[in-house]
Amino acid sequence: RGDRQGIRLEPAAHTQEAASKGEKGIRPIVNKEALSALKSNKPKLCIRLINTYFRFYSNNLHGQLIKAEASHSLHKNNEALKSVKKVLTKKNDKFQTKAFDLCKSIFAEEASELGKT
């Protein structure tokens, strides 16, 4: 809690409630904020949010997919593929289709670049 220039900052009630639920409470908030950053054309912020989550927790396939999309938008395809691989190696159909589509898109771009040389 900070006190800057007379403004007292208080954590939002939903944030405190989510924190009390641990990983399962925090994950949807982080993913929502990361997606919002990505949609606002702030992929670096998106990746920073997801990476911060992964410093404390490991189970977040949706976060890996979001991170892959952000990395891809920054043309960091090797990083994107690392995240996609983590999604594709888990047995979770919910995110695998989208991860596979992103993977195909990256490979198509890479092949196109090779064709230009």
Beta strands, then each sheet from edge to edge (+ up, - down):
strand 1: 3-4
strand 2: 7-8
sheet 1: 1+ 2-
end
